[in-house]
Amino acid sequence: MPKKDSHTNNSLAENLRKHYPNNLKLEDGFNKQLDKAIEKPELTIKDVKNALKIKDADIAEMFDFKNVMSYRNSSAKARIEKGIIKLYVLINA
């Protein structure tokens, strides 16, 4: 049962609908709007590796590098890490 507004006999939801007929619903929901308003620290590859419990050697093996040092010195390392972060965010969204 909706809460009653202390100043009127109408429920709080009815009172809000009467005063704000077009602005009662938030686009994409409350949590999505809250996420836009709160500044979150940017996710780093270190955070993702800690969450997934993987190391550079695991990533080197996944992407078929000869060894961990060839992965660390690769010009593709930044692109691979960016892709891993985006994939992690997409899966956990």
Secondary structure, DSSP 8 states (H G I E B T S, - for coil): ---B-TTSSSBHHHHHHHH-SSSSS-TT-HHHHHHHHS------HHHHHHHHT--HHHHHHHTT-SSHHHHHT-TTHHHHHHHHHHHHHHHH-
